[in-house]
Each structure stands twice: as structure tokens, then as C-alpha cells.
Amino acid sequence: QHRSRSIWNNNPESLIPISHRGTCRLPRWHPRLHPYLERAGLHNLRHFMRLDIDNDLLTAMAERWRPELHTFHFPEGEMTITLKDVAILTGLPITG
């Protein structure tokens, strides 16, 4: 019973929007961790101090998620997020 089932059954009124709105603040990295992050190639993590959450986009993506296939289902076809996508978006290394 996934929320995407309501979309496919033409009953989007039954969906409850995701309620979190706004900005999520992450804890600050302690300065003593910076050399270790740098050495591990994870220094870009220091820039993730604040995440802007788009409530409508998050709801739309949750409605299109197919848990049995681990993909998003769009009218154009299926899509998934790869490790390379995450690396490009975050600037984090995916090797080593």
C-alpha cells in the first residue's frame, strides 16, 4: 500500500502532503574534524550545513516512487538515482 497507488488509481485526493516545510539545519562540523574530512576526500561535507526542502517536489517524488522496483515512475518511463548522480550533485568521491 504505497502512496503512489492512489495516483495510478486516479484518486490523488486521498494523498496526504508531506508536512515538513522550510530549511533543515545540520549540526556544525567540529574544527578538529576538518583535517580528517580533507584527508578522506570528504571536505565537501563541510558545505552541507543547511538543506532547503522543497515540500511540493518531495511529495511529488514520493508519489512516483515504486518500492518494488526501487525506481521513480514518470510518464516518460522509469528513472533511478545512481551513485554517480550523488557524486556529481554533492562533489563527494565515489572511489577509494
N, C-alpha and C positions, 0 to 999 in steps of 0.2 A: 504494500500500500504506500507507494511513493507519491509525493505531491504532483509529479509530472503526469500521473494517471488522469487527474482532473482535466488537464489540457487536452489530452488525447480523447477524452470522453466528452469534449465540448461543454465542460462545466467549470470554467475559470472562476466563477463567483464563489465557489467553495474554498478557494485558496486563501490562506491567511498570510499577509505580507510578513516578511522578516522584520522584526521590530527594532533592531539596533540601528541607530542613525548617528551620523556625525563622525567624529575623529576618535581613533583609539590611540592612546598614549602608551608607549612601551617604556619599561624602566631604562634608565641611563646605564650605559656600559661603564664599569669602574675603570678609571685610567690605567690601573695596573694590568688590565686585560688587553689593552691596545697592542703591546708588543707580541702577545701570543696570537691575537687575531691576524696581525700583519704576517707573522711567520707561517701561519696556516693558510694564508691566502684568502682569509675571510674578512679583510679590513672593510669591505663594503657593508658588512653588517652594522657597522657603527652609524651608518646613514639611515637605518630603519628605526628612527625614534618615534615616528608618527605615521599612522596609516589612515588615509582618508577613505571612508567606507561609503560606497555608492549603494544605498539601500535598494533602489529600483533595479540596478544591474545585478546585485547579489540575488534578489528574488527571482529575476528572470532566468539567471543561470541555474538556480536551484530547481526551477520548474522544468528545465530542459535536461537535467542530469538523469542518465539511465544507469542505476546502480548495478544492474546485472551485466552491463557491458563496460562499465567504467568510462563512459563517453558522454558528451553533450550531444543531444539530437536536435538539429536545426532543419528547417525546410530544405536547405541545400544539401544536407547529409550529416554524417556524424563527424565529430571533432573531439580530439583529446588533447591534453596538455602534456608535452614531453619534458624530460629533464633538461634538454637543450633550450626549450622555451623559458623555463625557470632561470637558467643560467643567463640568458640574454636579458631578461627583464630585471634581474637582481644584480648582475655583474659578478656573481659568485662562480668560482671554478667548479667544473664537474669532473675533473680528472685528478688523479693523485690520491 
